[in-house]
């Protein structure tokens, strides 16, 4: 096939995708089964940058060949009026993707899959608006999920999934596996909160992957550990049930794993954790724990930069310079309840992917057939 035809086949579907983005809380009427909500955040201002521990900020934007992906549990996002959204989002500005756990209320009006309306929350909206001002767009789950029988409520008993991304680096790839990992999002036998898969592709088609954002059962009891093992096993079962045409699955988020023994015991076969050293990822200085992980299968996902590894961004140190109140900074001396109200009880974790010359999954799939990757 002539090269110019290859280019046209690649460009046209991507251009059409860009014309079909939906406002938050809407369902595509042409494809009602795909309820994923996407938003085009319009940049309106740039906020001051803050340093990021052990990472060179100038290295974050590297000629389009590197993707920096952040996972961040922002405790009870949408519940605290004290949240310093400007400082938090400025810290996230350098990243290409930010998967957030513990969003407890929707930011904007919309409708659940059953047709009932969302109850938008001003505290959630404030965080989203700051991210939009920095040029991020996002994919928001179509509803919340939780342990009990009752969902579709604002509050810490249920959570929404959201993944922010930079449109110049990535676009949602809804031809790949995406969305909730189970149809029933309440009181599921295998999950405390049904995980959510976010699929992305680079504009040149050279890389695509699926991020599975999770927030597993907390607790140190034997029953809690057993529950987490069931959750990760169910996630692995979902991955293996997908088409072999896509094999780049990355499990990330707040896994609440207690120690190295548990990490080794529950990591799905063929996967490894970038936090197998069990570096603490919670902010509580009195009880450091390796809660957050990034798990991937080296056999299939060769794009992971293992030399970069997974970096834990120290939230306490990073945000000290942004504190402007006359009151003492809650990180010095550390006040756990105050610090998590202003910021979170988890540090962000970051890993890096290198965009390959050719997607390691093989030919790029397009409407009507396949397209050999351009060299």
N, C-alpha and C positions, 0 to 999 in steps of 0.2 A: 504494500500500500504506500502511496506517495506521502512524504513527510508532511506536506501542507494539509492533507486530509486528516492525518493523525492529530495535528494541532487543532483543527476545527472541531473534531470529535471531542477533544478534551475541553476546549474553551466553552463550547455552546452549553453543555450541561451545567458547568459551573456558573456561567452567566445567568442561566435560567433559575438556578437555585437562589442566587442573590436577589432575584426579583420576587421570590415567593416567601420572604421572611414575614412572620406574623407578629403582631403586637402581643405583649404579654397577656396570658390568660385566654387566648383564643385557640380554636381548633381549625385546622385547614378544612374548609368545606369540601374540597376536592378529594380529601383523604381523611375522613373522620376517624379512621382507626389509628392514625398517627396523631396522638394527642399531645406530643411534646410541645411545650410552649417556648418560643424563642423571642428574644427582644433585641432590637437594634438600639444600643445605647449611643447617644449622640454626644461626642466630646464637647464640653462647654468651657472647661478651664483646666489648667494644670496646677496641681498642688505641689508644695515643696517636697523634695526627696529626702528620705532618711537613709542612713547607712544600713547595710545588711551584713551581719557578722560573718567573717571568714569567706565572703564572696566578693569578687571584684565587680562592682556595678557596671563598669564599662563592658564586661564580658557578657552581659545579659542579652544584648542585641547584636548577635554575631552573624551578620550577612545572610540571615534567613536559613542557615543550615542547622541551627541549634534551637531546640525547644526547651524552655524551662517551665516545669510543671510543679505547682504547689498544691499541697493538701493541707487544709486548715480547719480544725474544729473550733468554731467561734461559739463559745458556750451560750446557748439560749439566744441566738441572734434574732432580734425582734421582740425581746422581753425587757431590755434594759434601756431606760431613757438616759442613763449616764454614759452610754457607749461612745467612745471617741472614734467615730467612723472615719474622720479625716486622717488621723494618724495611722489607723489600721490599714486603710486602703492605700495610703502613700507607701506603706511598707510592701504592699502587694504589687505596686505599679510596675516593677521590672519584669514580672512573670508573664508568660504567654497563656497559661491556663491556671485557673485557681478553682479547685474543687472544695466546696465548703460544706461541712457537716453542721448539724444542729440549727438549721434555720427553722424556727418554730411557728412562723406565720407568713402568709403570702404578702409580697410588697405592693401589689397593684390589683385592681379589680379584674375579675375573670370568672370562669365557671368550672366547677368540677365535672368529671365525666358523666355524672348523673343529671347534670343541668342545673344544680343548685349553685348560687353565687358564692364566690370567695368573700371573706371579710378582710379587706386589705388592712395592713398594719403600718402605721407611720414610722415606727422604729425600724422595721425591715426596709421600708422604702428609702429611708435615709442612707442606709448602707449601699443599696443598689444605685441610688443616684450618684453617690461618690464614685462608685466603680464606673458608672457610665461617663462621668466627667473625665475619667482617665483613659477613655477609649475602649473600654471593655464592652462586649456583648455577652449574652448569657443564654443558657438552656435551663429552664426551670421545670421540675416534674409537674405532671398534670394534677397531682393531689398529694396529700400528706400520707404518712404511714406510721404505725405505732404498734405497741404491744397489746393494747386493749381492743375491745370490740368496737369502740367508738372512735372514728377518725373524722376528718372534715371539721376540725376545731382548731382554734388558735391557743397555743400553750405548749408547755414542755412535754406533754404526754405524747405528742406526735411531732414528726419532723418532715420537712420538705427537702428535696434534693436540688442543688443548683451548682452549675459549673460555669464559671466566667471564662471567656476566651478572647483573644485578640484576632479580629477578622482579617487582618493583613497576614496572619500566620496560619490560620486554620479556619475551617468551616465545618459545621455539623454534617455528618455523613449518615443520613437516615436510611441508606441502602444497606448499612451494616447493622448487626444486632445492637439494639438500643432500647431504653425504657426500663420499666420495672422488671425485676427478674421473676415475678409471680403476679398472677391476676388478682389474688386476694391480698390487699395491702393492710388488713387489720388482723391482729391476733393470729399471725401465720404460724403454722406448726414448726417451720424450719427457720424462721427469722424473727428477731425482736423488732427490727425495722426492715422491710423488704428493700434490698439494695437497688441501686439505679445504675444503668449502663449509659455512659455518654460516649458516642462515637464521633470521631473527628478525622478529617483528611486535610493534608496540606494543599494549597491551591494548585501546585504543579502535579499533584497526584502521586508523588514519590513516596509518601508515607501515609498510612492510616492506622488507627488503633482505637481500642475501646477501653475507657476508664470505668471501672466498677467502683463507685463510691459506697463506702460502708460505715456503719456505726453499730458495732457488735455489743452484745450483752456485757454490761459492766459487772464488776464484783470479783472477789477473791475466793469465794466458796467453791467447793468441788462441783456443785451444780452449775455455777456460772461458767467454769472452765468447760464443762461438758456441753453447755449450750453454745459456746463460741465454736467448739469443734464441729457441732452440727451445722452451724451457720456457714462456716468455711467449706465444709463438705458439700453443702447444698449449692454454694456458689460455684464450686468446681464442677458439680454435676451439670449446672446450667451452661457453663463454658463448653464442656465436652459435648453437649447436645446441639451446639450451634454448627453451622456449615463450616467444613474445613477450609473454605476459601478465605476465611478470616481467622487468624490465629494469634493476633497481637492483643491479648487481654491483660490488663494491668489492674490489680485489686489494690485499692488505696483507701486510707482513712483511719478513723479512730477504731482500732480493733480491740482496745482494752486488754491486750495481752500483758500478763503479769511479769513474766521472766523468760529467760532463754530456753528453759525446759519446755514451757508452753509453746513458745514460738516454733521450736523444732517439732513438737508433737502435732501441731495443727496446720502447719503450712502445707497446702495441697501438693500432691506428688507432682514433681516436675517444676515446681515453683521455688523461688528463693525470695527471701526478704532482704531489701536493701538496709534494713535495720536489724540484721541478725546479730550485731554486736549489742543490741538492746540499749541503745542510748536513750536516756530519759527524754520524753517529749511533752510531759505535763509541766506546768509552771510551779506546782506546789513544792517548795524547797524541803518541806518536812516529809514528803513521800514521793520521791522521784520514781517514775515508772515508764517503761518503754511502750506506751499505749499505741503510738501511731506507726504505721508500716506502709511500705510500698512493695507489693509482691508481683513478680513477673516470671515467665517461663523463658529461661535463656535460650532454649532450643528454638523458640519461635520469635522472640522479640529481641533481635540483635541490636536494635537502635538504642537501647539503654546504655548510657555512659557509665560504666562500672568504675572508671577512675574517679569521676566526679562523686559517685556513690549517692547517698542521701544525706543532705545537710539539714541540721536542725537549727532554725533561726531563733536565737535567744530573744524572746519577746520582751523580757524584763530589761535586758541591756539596750535593745534597739530603741525602745520607746521612751527611755529616760530623757533623751534630749528633746522630746516633743512636749514634755509636761510644762504647762504655763501657769497652772494654778498656784496661789500662795500657800495652799495646803501641801503637806509633804507628799512626794511622789509615792504611790502605793507599792512601788517595787523596791523602795529603799527607805526605811526597812520594809521588807515584803509583808503585805497585808493581803492574804489570799482572797478574802471575800470582796474587798474593795478592788483588787487588781482584776479579778474576773468580771466584775460588773463594768469596769471601764474598758476592758480588753477581752481577755478570755482566760481559760484555765489550761490551754494547750499552746505550745509553740507551733508555728507553721513548719512544715517539712517540705523540702525541695529536692527534686531530682531532675536529671537532664536527659534528653533524647537527641540523637544526631540524625538529621534527615538523610537517608541514604540516596545514592544515585538512582537505584531502582527499588521499588517496594518489595520487601522480602516475602510478601504474600503472593507475588506473581503479578500477572497482568491486571491492570486497572479495569474494574467492571463498570461499564457504562450502559445506558439504556440501549437495548437492541443488540448487545453483544459485549465483546471485550476489546480492550485497547492495549497493545503492547506499550509498556512505559517508554518514554523518549529517553534516549541516552545523551 
